[in-house]
């Protein structure tokens, strides 16, 4: 996984869609704090979580990892 790029891309896609961390967390089924840790690169999510993030953001999986 492009570990250094993922946090920036996640935040970019979330803010482009006007979603708060809390709103995205609710769609994915995780806590707001977890989303914050992902966006700051303090946690590497499993593939299943990345897939749920992509679905919640309505993007292809590759869009989060590019």
N, CA, C, O and CB atoms as a CASP TS submission, in Angstrom:
PFRMAT TS
TARGET T0000
AUTHOR 0000-0000-0000
METHOD Language model
MODEL 1
PARENT N/A
ATOM      1  N   UNK     1       0.855  -1.193   0.000  1.00  0.00           N
ATOM      2  CA  UNK     1       0.000   0.000   0.000  1.00  0.00           C
ATOM      3  C   UNK     1       0.883   1.234   0.000  1.00  0.00           C
ATOM      4  O   UNK     1       1.941   1.239   0.630  1.00  0.00           O
ATOM      5  CB  UNK     1      -0.963   0.011   1.229  1.00  0.00           C
ATOM      6  N   UNK     2       0.477   2.245  -0.676  1.00  0.00           N
ATOM      7  CA  UNK     2       1.198   3.510  -0.696  1.00  0.00           C
ATOM      8  C   UNK     2       0.936   4.232   0.622  1.00  0.00           C
ATOM      9  O   UNK     2       0.130   5.159   0.693  1.00  0.00           O
ATOM     10  CB  UNK     2       0.769   4.390  -1.916  1.00  0.00           C
ATOM     11  N   UNK     3       1.639   3.783   1.665  1.00  0.00           N
ATOM     12  CA  UNK     3       1.347   4.222   3.034  1.00  0.00           C
ATOM     13  C   UNK     3       1.449   5.731   3.220  1.00  0.00           C
ATOM     14  O   UNK     3       0.673   6.310   3.980  1.00  0.00           O
ATOM     15  CB  UNK     3       2.282   3.541   3.995  1.00  0.00           C
ATOM     16  N   UNK     4       2.379   6.368   2.551  1.00  0.00           N
ATOM     17  CA  UNK     4       2.547   7.807   2.739  1.00  0.00           C
ATOM     18  C   UNK     4       1.475   8.604   1.999  1.00  0.00           C
ATOM     19  O   UNK     4       1.126   9.708   2.417  1.00  0.00           O
ATOM     20  CB  UNK     4       3.929   8.238   2.269  1.00  0.00           C
ATOM     21  N   UNK     5       0.969   8.073   0.944  1.00  0.00           N
ATOM     22  CA  UNK     5      -0.024   8.767   0.130  1.00  0.00           C
ATOM     23  C   UNK     5      -1.445   8.560   0.638  1.00  0.00           C
ATOM     24  O   UNK     5      -2.286   9.451   0.516  1.00  0.00           O
ATOM     25  CB  UNK     5       0.072   8.305  -1.300  1.00  0.00           C
ATOM     26  N   UNK     6      -1.714   7.393   1.206  1.00  0.00           N
ATOM     27  CA  UNK     6      -3.066   7.053   1.641  1.00  0.00           C
ATOM     28  C   UNK     6      -3.672   8.087   2.595  1.00  0.00           C
ATOM     29  O   UNK     6      -4.801   8.519   2.360  1.00  0.00           O
ATOM     30  CB  UNK     6      -3.055   5.704   2.307  1.00  0.00           C
ATOM     31  N   UNK     7      -2.979   8.503   3.656  1.00  0.00           N
ATOM     32  CA  UNK     7      -3.600   9.466   4.580  1.00  0.00           C
ATOM     33  C   UNK     7      -4.025  10.773   3.896  1.00  0.00           C
ATOM     34  O   UNK     7      -5.114  11.290   4.149  1.00  0.00           O
ATOM     35  CB  UNK     7      -2.635   9.782   5.709  1.00  0.00           C
ATOM     36  N   UNK     8      -3.166  11.291   3.040  1.00  0.00           N
ATOM     37  CA  UNK     8      -3.484  12.542   2.343  1.00  0.00           C
ATOM     38  C   UNK     8      -4.663  12.350   1.397  1.00  0.00           C
ATOM     39  O   UNK     8      -5.544  13.203   1.301  1.00  0.00           O
ATOM     40  CB  UNK     8      -2.260  13.053   1.565  1.00  0.00           C
ATOM     41  N   UNK     9      -4.664  11.221   0.702  1.00  0.00           N
ATOM     42  CA  UNK     9      -5.727  10.958  -0.275  1.00  0.00           C
ATOM     43  C   UNK     9      -7.073  10.769   0.421  1.00  0.00           C
ATOM     44  O   UNK     9      -8.101  11.236  -0.070  1.00  0.00           O
ATOM     45  CB  UNK     9      -5.388   9.712  -1.116  1.00  0.00           C
ATOM     46  N   UNK    10      -7.067  10.085   1.564  1.00  0.00           N
ATOM     47  CA  UNK    10      -8.300   9.886   2.320  1.00  0.00           C
ATOM     48  C   UNK    10      -8.882  11.229   2.742  1.00  0.00           C
ATOM     49  O   UNK    10     -10.073  11.480   2.556  1.00  0.00           O
ATOM     50  CB  UNK    10      -8.046   9.000   3.554  1.00  0.00           C
ATOM     51  N   UNK    11      -8.057  12.078   3.302  1.00  0.00           N
ATOM     52  CA  UNK    11      -8.541  13.385   3.750  1.00  0.00           C
ATOM     53  C   UNK    11      -9.019  14.223   2.571  1.00  0.00           C
ATOM     54  O   UNK    11     -10.044  14.899   2.655  1.00  0.00           O
ATOM     55  CB  UNK    11      -7.441  14.132   4.515  1.00  0.00           C
ATOM     56  N   UNK    12      -8.279  14.175   1.484  1.00  0.00           N
ATOM     57  CA  UNK    12      -8.636  14.937   0.282  1.00  0.00           C
ATOM     58  C   UNK    12     -10.013  14.525  -0.242  1.00  0.00           C
ATOM     59  O   UNK    12     -10.856  15.377  -0.523  1.00  0.00           O
ATOM     60  CB  UNK    12      -7.572  14.737  -0.813  1.00  0.00           C
ATOM     61  N   UNK    13     -10.232  13.229  -0.371  1.00  0.00           N
ATOM     62  CA  UNK    13     -11.511  12.742  -0.881  1.00  0.00           C
ATOM     63  C   UNK    13     -12.646  13.065   0.083  1.00  0.00           C
ATOM     64  O   UNK    13     -13.737  13.445  -0.344  1.00  0.00           O
ATOM     65  CB  UNK    13     -11.447  11.235  -1.129  1.00  0.00           C
ATOM     66  N   UNK    14     -12.396  12.916   1.370  1.00  0.00           N
ATOM     67  CA  UNK    14     -13.430  13.213   2.371  1.00  0.00           C
ATOM     68  C   UNK    14     -13.824  14.681   2.319  1.00  0.00           C
ATOM     69  O   UNK    14     -15.013  14.999   2.310  1.00  0.00           O
ATOM     70  CB  UNK    14     -12.939  12.849   3.783  1.00  0.00           C
ATOM     71  N   UNK    15     -12.851  15.576   2.285  1.00  0.00           N
ATOM     72  CA  UNK    15     -13.165  17.008   2.296  1.00  0.00           C
ATOM     73  C   UNK    15     -13.788  17.453   0.974  1.00  0.00           C
ATOM     74  O   UNK    15     -14.644  18.337   0.966  1.00  0.00           O
ATOM     75  CB  UNK    15     -11.901  17.826   2.579  1.00  0.00           C
ATOM     76  N   UNK    16     -13.374  16.858  -0.137  1.00  0.00           N
ATOM     77  CA  UNK    16     -13.985  17.182  -1.434  1.00  0.00           C
ATOM     78  C   UNK    16     -15.481  16.878  -1.423  1.00  0.00           C
ATOM     79  O   UNK    16     -16.266  17.560  -2.081  1.00  0.00           O
ATOM     80  CB  UNK    16     -13.296  16.395  -2.568  1.00  0.00           C
ATOM     81  N   UNK    17     -15.861  15.861  -0.680  1.00  0.00           N
ATOM     82  CA  UNK    17     -17.265  15.472  -0.616  1.00  0.00           C
ATOM     83  C   UNK    17     -18.013  16.157   0.514  1.00  0.00           C
ATOM     84  O   UNK    17     -19.193  15.888   0.739  1.00  0.00           O
ATOM     85  CB  UNK    17     -17.377  13.984  -0.461  1.00  0.00           C
ATOM     86  N   UNK    18     -17.332  17.037   1.220  1.00  0.00           N
ATOM     87  CA  UNK    18     -17.983  17.792   2.282  1.00  0.00           C
ATOM     88  C   UNK    18     -18.357  16.957   3.495  1.00  0.00           C
ATOM     89  O   UNK    18     -19.290  17.290   4.226  1.00  0.00           O
ATOM     90  CB  UNK    18     -19.202  18.443   1.747  1.00  0.00           C
ATOM     91  N   UNK    19     -17.626  15.872   3.704  1.00  0.00           N
ATOM     92  CA  UNK    19     -17.910  15.001   4.840  1.00  0.00           C
ATOM     93  C   UNK    19     -17.001  15.333   6.017  1.00  0.00           C
ATOM     94  O   UNK    19     -15.811  15.590   5.837  1.00  0.00           O
ATOM     95  CB  UNK    19     -17.744  13.530   4.444  1.00  0.00           C
ATOM     96  N   UNK    20     -17.555  15.328   7.200  1.00  0.00           N
ATOM     97  CA  UNK    20     -16.734  15.456   8.396  1.00  0.00           C
ATOM     98  C   UNK    20     -16.136  14.086   8.698  1.00  0.00           C
ATOM     99  O   UNK    20     -16.572  13.072   8.153  1.00  0.00           O
ATOM    100  CB  UNK    20     -17.569  15.997   9.612  1.00  0.00           C
ATOM    101  N   UNK    21     -15.136  14.068   9.569  1.00  0.00           N
ATOM    102  CA  UNK    21     -14.579  12.788   9.995  1.00  0.00           C
ATOM    103  C   UNK    21     -15.672  11.941  10.647  1.00  0.00           C
ATOM    104  O   UNK    21     -15.733  10.728  10.445  1.00  0.00           O
ATOM    105  CB  UNK    21     -13.397  13.002  10.974  1.00  0.00           C
ATOM    106  N   UNK    22     -16.518  12.582  11.418  1.00  0.00           N
ATOM    107  CA  UNK    22     -17.594  11.876  12.107  1.00  0.00           C
ATOM    108  C   UNK    22     -18.578  11.264  11.119  1.00  0.00           C
ATOM    109  O   UNK    22     -19.009  10.125  11.297  1.00  0.00           O
ATOM    110  CB  UNK    22     -18.325  12.820  13.055  1.00  0.00           C
ATOM    111  N   UNK    23     -18.936  12.013  10.077  1.00  0.00           N
ATOM    112  CA  UNK    23     -19.875  11.503   9.077  1.00  0.00           C
ATOM    113  C   UNK    23     -19.288  10.305   8.339  1.00  0.00           C
ATOM    114  O   UNK    23     -19.976   9.306   8.128  1.00  0.00           O
ATOM    115  CB  UNK    23     -20.245  12.607   8.078  1.00  0.00           C
ATOM    116  N   UNK    24     -18.020  10.401   7.947  1.00  0.00           N
ATOM    117  CA  UNK    24     -17.373   9.294   7.259  1.00  0.00           C
ATOM    118  C   UNK    24     -17.278   8.079   8.186  1.00  0.00           C
ATOM    119  O   UNK    24     -17.529   6.948   7.770  1.00  0.00           O
ATOM    120  CB  UNK    24     -15.971   9.708   6.764  1.00  0.00           C
ATOM    121  N   UNK    25     -16.923   8.323   9.417  1.00  0.00           N
ATOM    122  CA  UNK    25     -16.820   7.237  10.391  1.00  0.00           C
ATOM    123  C   UNK    25     -18.151   6.502  10.517  1.00  0.00           C
ATOM    124  O   UNK    25     -18.179   5.272  10.577  1.00  0.00           O
ATOM    125  CB  UNK    25     -16.380   7.781  11.762  1.00  0.00           C
ATOM    126  N   UNK    26     -19.246   7.246  10.558  1.00  0.00           N
ATOM    127  CA  UNK    26     -20.562   6.629  10.651  1.00  0.00           C
ATOM    128  C   UNK    26     -20.882   5.758   9.456  1.00  0.00           C
ATOM    129  O   UNK    26     -21.487   4.697   9.604  1.00  0.00           O
ATOM    130  CB  UNK    26     -21.613   7.684  10.797  1.00  0.00           C
ATOM    131  N   UNK    27     -20.481   6.197   8.266  1.00  0.00           N
ATOM    132  CA  UNK    27     -20.734   5.417   7.056  1.00  0.00           C
ATOM    133  C   UNK    27     -19.909   4.136   7.021  1.00  0.00           C
ATOM    134  O   UNK    27     -20.340   3.119   6.480  1.00  0.00           O
ATOM    135  CB  UNK    27     -20.435   6.254   5.825  1.00  0.00           C
ATOM    136  N   UNK    28     -18.727   4.204   7.604  1.00  0.00           N
ATOM    137  CA  UNK    28     -17.808   3.069   7.555  1.00  0.00           C
ATOM    138  C   UNK    28     -17.995   2.133   8.750  1.00  0.00           C
ATOM    139  O   UNK    28     -17.646   0.955   8.681  1.00  0.00           O
ATOM    140  CB  UNK    28     -16.367   3.565   7.507  1.00  0.00           C
ATOM    141  N   UNK    29     -18.540   2.656   9.831  1.00  0.00           N
ATOM    142  CA  UNK    29     -18.734   1.841  11.023  1.00  0.00           C
ATOM    143  C   UNK    29     -17.536   1.824  11.947  1.00  0.00           C
ATOM    144  O   UNK    29     -17.268   0.826  12.616  1.00  0.00           O
ATOM    145  CB  UNK    29     -19.065   0.452  10.631  1.00  0.00           C
ATOM    146  N   UNK    30     -16.804   2.951  11.981  1.00  0.00           N
ATOM    147  CA  UNK    30     -15.653   3.101  12.873  1.00  0.00           C
ATOM    148  C   UNK    30     -15.819   4.403  13.648  1.00  0.00           C
ATOM    149  O   UNK    30     -16.777   5.143  13.424  1.00  0.00           O
ATOM    150  CB  UNK    30     -14.299   3.088  12.072  1.00  0.00           C
ATOM    151  N   UNK    31     -14.901   4.682  14.549  1.00  0.00           N
ATOM    152  CA  UNK    31     -14.981   5.914  15.325  1.00  0.00           C
ATOM    153  C   UNK    31     -14.354   7.087  14.576  1.00  0.00           C
ATOM    154  O   UNK    31     -13.547   6.895  13.666  1.00  0.00           O
ATOM    155  CB  UNK    31     -14.297   5.732  16.675  1.00  0.00           C
ATOM    156  N   UNK    32     -14.731   8.289  14.963  1.00  0.00           N
ATOM    157  CA  UNK    32     -14.125   9.495  14.388  1.00  0.00           C
ATOM    158  C   UNK    32     -12.629   9.508  14.684  1.00  0.00           C
ATOM    159  O   UNK    32     -11.831   9.930  13.847  1.00  0.00           O
ATOM    160  CB  UNK    32     -14.802  10.779  14.947  1.00  0.00           C
ATOM    161  N   UNK    33     -12.256   9.053  15.858  1.00  0.00           N
ATOM    162  CA  UNK    33     -10.846   9.017  16.238  1.00  0.00           C
ATOM    163  C   UNK    33     -10.039   8.100  15.316  1.00  0.00           C
ATOM    164  O   UNK    33      -8.884   8.381  14.994  1.00  0.00           O
ATOM    165  CB  UNK    33     -10.705   8.555  17.690  1.00  0.00           C
ATOM    166  N   UNK    34     -10.664   7.008  14.901  1.00  0.00           N
ATOM    167  CA  UNK    34     -10.002   6.083  13.980  1.00  0.00           C
ATOM    168  C   UNK    34      -9.746   6.767  12.639  1.00  0.00           C
ATOM    169  O   UNK    34      -8.661   6.641  12.070  1.00  0.00           O
ATOM    170  CB  UNK    34     -10.855   4.807  13.780  1.00  0.00           C
ATOM    171  N   UNK    35     -10.738   7.486  12.140  1.00  0.00           N
ATOM    172  CA  UNK    35     -10.559   8.229  10.884  1.00  0.00           C
ATOM    173  C   UNK    35      -9.430   9.243  11.044  1.00  0.00           C
ATOM    174  O   UNK    35      -8.603   9.391  10.144  1.00  0.00           O
ATOM    175  CB  UNK    35     -11.879   8.946  10.466  1.00  0.00           C
ATOM    176  N   UNK    36      -9.387   9.934  12.162  1.00  0.00           N
ATOM    177  CA  UNK    36      -8.317  10.909  12.418  1.00  0.00           C
ATOM    178  C   UNK    36      -6.950  10.227  12.409  1.00  0.00           C
ATOM    179  O   UNK    36      -5.991  10.773  11.864  1.00  0.00           O
ATOM    180  CB  UNK    36      -8.546  11.622  13.769  1.00  0.00           C
ATOM    181  N   UNK    37      -6.854   9.048  13.004  1.00  0.00           N
ATOM    182  CA  UNK    37      -5.574   8.325  13.012  1.00  0.00           C
ATOM    183  C   UNK    37      -5.182   7.897  11.607  1.00  0.00           C
ATOM    184  O   UNK    37      -4.001   7.914  11.261  1.00  0.00           O
ATOM    185  CB  UNK    37      -5.654   7.095  13.930  1.00  0.00           C
ATOM    186  N   UNK    38      -6.164   7.513  10.791  1.00  0.00           N
ATOM    187  CA  UNK    38      -5.862   7.147   9.405  1.00  0.00           C
ATOM    188  C   UNK    38      -5.348   8.357   8.629  1.00  0.00           C
ATOM    189  O   UNK    38      -4.378   8.256   7.879  1.00  0.00           O
ATOM    190  CB  UNK    38      -7.111   6.564   8.714  1.00  0.00           C
ATOM    191  N   UNK    39      -6.006   9.502   8.817  1.00  0.00           N
ATOM    192  CA  UNK    39      -5.638  10.702   8.055  1.00  0.00           C
ATOM    193  C   UNK    39      -4.291  11.284   8.478  1.00  0.00           C
ATOM    194  O   UNK    39      -3.670  12.025   7.716  1.00  0.00           O
ATOM    195  CB  UNK    39      -6.711  11.757   8.210  1.00  0.00           C
ATOM    196  N   UNK    40      -3.846  10.960   9.665  1.00  0.00           N
ATOM    197  CA  UNK    40      -2.537  11.444  10.111  1.00  0.00           C
ATOM    198  C   UNK    40      -1.452  10.383   9.949  1.00  0.00           C
ATOM    199  O   UNK    40      -0.297  10.618  10.303  1.00  0.00           O
ATOM    200  CB  UNK    40      -2.610  11.886  11.566  1.00  0.00           C
ATOM    201  N   UNK    41      -1.818   9.220   9.416  1.00  0.00           N
ATOM    202  CA  UNK    41      -0.843   8.175   9.166  1.00  0.00           C
ATOM    203  C   UNK    41      -0.407   7.416  10.411  1.00  0.00           C
ATOM    204  O   UNK    41       0.613   6.728  10.393  1.00  0.00           O
ATOM    205  CB  UNK    41       0.344   8.762   8.515  1.00  0.00           C
ATOM    206  N   UNK    42      -1.168   7.537  11.485  1.00  0.00           N
ATOM    207  CA  UNK    42      -0.807   6.848  12.723  1.00  0.00           C
ATOM    208  C   UNK    42      -1.356   5.430  12.795  1.00  0.00           C
ATOM    209  O   UNK    42      -1.094   4.713  13.760  1.00  0.00           O
ATOM    210  CB  UNK    42      -1.299   7.635  13.905  1.00  0.00           C
ATOM    211  N   UNK    43      -2.106   5.026  11.797  1.00  0.00           N
ATOM    212  CA  UNK    43      -2.674   3.675  11.780  1.00  0.00           C
ATOM    213  C   UNK    43      -2.764   3.202  10.343  1.00  0.00           C
ATOM    214  O   UNK    43      -3.175   3.953   9.458  1.00  0.00           O
ATOM    215  CB  UNK    43      -4.074   3.638  12.462  1.00  0.00           C
ATOM    216  N   UNK    44      -2.384   1.968  10.115  1.00  0.00           N
ATOM    217  CA  UNK    44      -2.519   1.351   8.790  1.00  0.00           C
ATOM    218  C   UNK    44      -3.725   0.422   8.818  1.00  0.00           C
ATOM    219  O   UNK    44      -3.712  -0.585   9.526  1.00  0.00           O
ATOM    220  CB  UNK    44      -1.215   0.570   8.382  1.00  0.00           C
ATOM    221  N   UNK    45      -4.759   0.744   8.063  1.00  0.00           N
ATOM    222  CA  UNK    45      -5.978  -0.068   8.101  1.00  0.00           C
ATOM    223  C   UNK    45      -5.834  -1.362   7.315  1.00  0.00           C
ATOM    224  O   UNK    45      -5.035  -1.443   6.382  1.00  0.00           O
ATOM    225  CB  UNK    45      -7.149   0.725   7.561  1.00  0.00           C
ATOM    226  N   UNK    46      -6.606  -2.369   7.694  1.00  0.00           N
ATOM    227  CA  UNK    46      -6.640  -3.582   6.876  1.00  0.00           C
ATOM    228  C   UNK    46      -7.370  -3.301   5.566  1.00  0.00           C
ATOM    229  O   UNK    46      -8.103  -2.319   5.444  1.00  0.00           O
ATOM    230  CB  UNK    46      -7.324  -4.746   7.642  1.00  0.00           C
ATOM    231  N   UNK    47      -7.159  -4.167   4.607  1.00  0.00           N
ATOM    232  CA  UNK    47      -7.777  -4.000   3.291  1.00  0.00           C
ATOM    233  C   UNK    47      -9.301  -3.914   3.390  1.00  0.00           C
ATOM    234  O   UNK    47      -9.928  -3.159   2.646  1.00  0.00           O
ATOM    235  CB  UNK    47      -7.380  -5.155   2.373  1.00  0.00           C
ATOM    236  N   UNK    48      -9.891  -4.673   4.293  1.00  0.00           N
ATOM    237  CA  UNK    48     -11.352  -4.635   4.430  1.00  0.00           C
ATOM    238  C   UNK    48     -11.848  -3.238   4.802  1.00  0.00           C
ATOM    239  O   UNK    48     -12.907  -2.811   4.341  1.00  0.00           O
ATOM    240  CB  UNK    48     -11.810  -5.647   5.485  1.00  0.00           C
ATOM    241  N   UNK    49     -11.096  -2.537   5.624  1.00  0.00           N
ATOM    242  CA  UNK    49     -11.476  -1.168   6.007  1.00  0.00           C
ATOM    243  C   UNK    49     -11.282  -0.219   4.836  1.00  0.00           C
ATOM    244  O   UNK    49     -12.102   0.673   4.618  1.00  0.00           O
ATOM    245  CB  UNK    49     -10.650  -0.688   7.224  1.00  0.00           C
ATOM    246  N   UNK    50     -10.221  -0.399   4.091  1.00  0.00           N
ATOM    247  CA  UNK    50      -9.985   0.450   2.918  1.00  0.00           C
ATOM    248  C   UNK    50     -11.120   0.262   1.916  1.00  0.00           C
ATOM    249  O   UNK    50     -11.581   1.223   1.300  1.00  0.00           O
ATOM    250  CB  UNK    50      -8.613   0.121   2.258  1.00  0.00           C
ATOM    251  N   UNK    51     -11.564  -0.980   1.758  1.00  0.00           N
ATOM    252  CA  UNK    51     -12.683  -1.242   0.850  1.00  0.00           C
ATOM    253  C   UNK    51     -13.950  -0.538   1.328  1.00  0.00           C
ATOM    254  O   UNK    51     -14.684   0.025   0.515  1.00  0.00           O
ATOM    255  CB  UNK    51     -12.934  -2.754   0.728  1.00  0.00           C
ATOM    256  N   UNK    52     -14.217  -0.559   2.627  1.00  0.00           N
ATOM    257  CA  UNK    52     -15.397   0.124   3.170  1.00  0.00           C
ATOM    258  C   UNK    52     -15.268   1.641   3.018  1.00  0.00           C
ATOM    259  O   UNK    52     -16.259   2.321   2.750  1.00  0.00           O
ATOM    260  CB  UNK    52     -15.598  -0.245   4.655  1.00  0.00           C
ATOM    261  N   UNK    53     -14.062   2.171   3.186  1.00  0.00           N
ATOM    262  CA  UNK    53     -13.838   3.605   2.986  1.00  0.00           C
ATOM    263  C   UNK    53     -14.127   3.985   1.538  1.00  0.00           C
ATOM    264  O   UNK    53     -14.801   4.982   1.277  1.00  0.00           O
ATOM    265  CB  UNK    53     -12.388   3.992   3.363  1.00  0.00           C
ATOM    266  N   UNK    54     -13.619   3.193   0.600  1.00  0.00           N
ATOM    267  CA  UNK    54     -13.848   3.473  -0.820  1.00  0.00           C
ATOM    268  C   UNK    54     -15.339   3.452  -1.143  1.00  0.00           C
ATOM    269  O   UNK    54     -15.835   4.313  -1.869  1.00  0.00           O
ATOM    270  CB  UNK    54     -13.101   2.454  -1.698  1.00  0.00           C
ATOM    271  N   UNK    55     -16.051   2.463  -0.600  1.00  0.00           N
ATOM    272  CA  UNK    55     -17.491   2.377  -0.846  1.00  0.00           C
ATOM    273  C   UNK    55     -18.205   3.589  -0.257  1.00  0.00           C
ATOM    274  O   UNK    55     -19.083   4.163  -0.902  1.00  0.00           O
ATOM    275  CB  UNK    55     -18.066   1.075  -0.250  1.00  0.00           C
ATOM    276  N   UNK    56     -17.841   3.981   0.953  1.00  0.00           N
ATOM    277  CA  UNK    56     -18.479   5.130   1.606  1.00  0.00           C
ATOM    278  C   UNK    56     -18.205   6.428   0.851  1.00  0.00           C
ATOM    279  O   UNK    56     -19.053   7.319   0.799  1.00  0.00           O
ATOM    280  CB  UNK    56     -17.991   5.257   3.052  1.00  0.00           C
ATOM    281  N   UNK    57     -17.021   6.523   0.271  1.00  0.00           N
ATOM    282  CA  UNK    57     -16.645   7.729  -0.478  1.00  0.00           C
ATOM    283  C   UNK    57     -17.067   7.649  -1.946  1.00  0.00           C
ATOM    284  O   UNK    57     -16.894   8.603  -2.705  1.00  0.00           O
ATOM    285  CB  UNK    57     -15.136   7.951  -0.388  1.00  0.00           C
ATOM    286  N   UNK    58     -17.625   6.495  -2.335  1.00  0.00           N
ATOM    287  CA  UNK    58     -18.088   6.273  -3.714  1.00  0.00           C
ATOM    288  C   UNK    58     -16.964   6.455  -4.730  1.00  0.00           C
ATOM    289  O   UNK    58     -17.123   7.116  -5.757  1.00  0.00           O
ATOM    290  CB  UNK    58     -19.236   7.228  -4.044  1.00  0.00           C
ATOM    291  N   UNK    59     -15.822   5.845  -4.409  1.00  0.00           N
ATOM    292  CA  UNK    59     -14.668   5.859  -5.306  1.00  0.00           C
ATOM    293  C   UNK    59     -14.157   4.438  -5.465  1.00  0.00           C
ATOM    294  O   UNK    59     -14.502   3.552  -4.683  1.00  0.00           O
ATOM    295  CB  UNK    59     -13.545   6.796  -4.769  1.00  0.00           C
ATOM    296  N   UNK    60     -13.338   4.229  -6.474  1.00  0.00           N
ATOM    297  CA  UNK    60     -12.712   2.926  -6.672  1.00  0.00           C
ATOM    298  C   UNK    60     -11.625   2.760  -5.620  1.00  0.00           C
ATOM    299  O   UNK    60     -11.046   3.737  -5.147  1.00  0.00           O
ATOM    300  CB  UNK    60     -12.126   2.786  -8.117  1.00  0.00           C
ATOM    301  N   UNK    61     -11.360   1.526  -5.267  1.00  0.00           N
ATOM    302  CA  UNK    61     -10.323   1.228  -4.293  1.00  0.00           C
ATOM    303  C   UNK    61      -8.997   1.874  -4.678  1.00  0.00           C
ATOM    304  O   UNK    61      -8.290   2.418  -3.830  1.00  0.00           O
ATOM    305  CB  UNK    61     -10.150  -0.276  -4.152  1.00  0.00           C
ATOM    306  N   UNK    62      -8.675   1.809  -5.944  1.00  0.00           N
ATOM    307  CA  UNK    62      -7.422   2.394  -6.432  1.00  0.00           C
ATOM    308  C   UNK    62      -7.337   3.900  -6.236  1.00  0.00           C
ATOM    309  O   UNK    62      -6.242   4.451  -6.128  1.00  0.00           O
ATOM    310  CB  UNK    62      -7.251   2.080  -7.884  1.00  0.00           C
ATOM    311  N   UNK    63      -8.483   4.568  -6.189  1.00  0.00           N
ATOM    312  CA  UNK    63      -8.474   6.018  -5.980  1.00  0.00           C
ATOM    313  C   UNK    63      -7.944   6.389  -4.600  1.00  0.00           C
ATOM    314  O   UNK    63      -7.380   7.467  -4.415  1.00  0.00           O
ATOM    315  CB  UNK    63      -9.878   6.585  -6.161  1.00  0.00           C
ATOM    316  N   UNK    64      -8.123   5.505  -3.644  1.00  0.00           N
ATOM    317  CA  UNK    64      -7.605   5.762  -2.299  1.00  0.00           C
ATOM    318  C   UNK    64      -6.125   5.438  -2.194  1.00  0.00           C
ATOM    319  O   UNK    64      -5.418   5.998  -1.355  1.00  0.00           O
ATOM    320  CB  UNK    64      -8.381   4.954  -1.273  1.00  0.00           C
ATOM    321  N   UNK    65      -5.658   4.537  -3.042  1.00  0.00           N
ATOM    322  CA  UNK    65      -4.288   4.060  -2.929  1.00  0.00           C
ATOM    323  C   UNK    65      -3.337   4.720  -3.917  1.00  0.00           C
ATOM    324  O   UNK    65      -2.123   4.569  -3.780  1.00  0.00           O
ATOM    325  CB  UNK    65      -4.254   2.581  -3.121  1.00  0.00           C
ATOM    326  N   UNK    66      -3.841   5.440  -4.897  1.00  0.00           N
ATOM    327  CA  UNK    66      -2.978   6.112  -5.885  1.00  0.00           C
ATOM    328  C   UNK    66      -2.359   7.360  -5.317  1.00  0.00           C
ATOM    329  O   UNK    66      -1.607   8.047  -6.009  1.00  0.00           O
ATOM    330  CB  UNK    66      -3.764   6.460  -7.139  1.00  0.00           C
TER
END
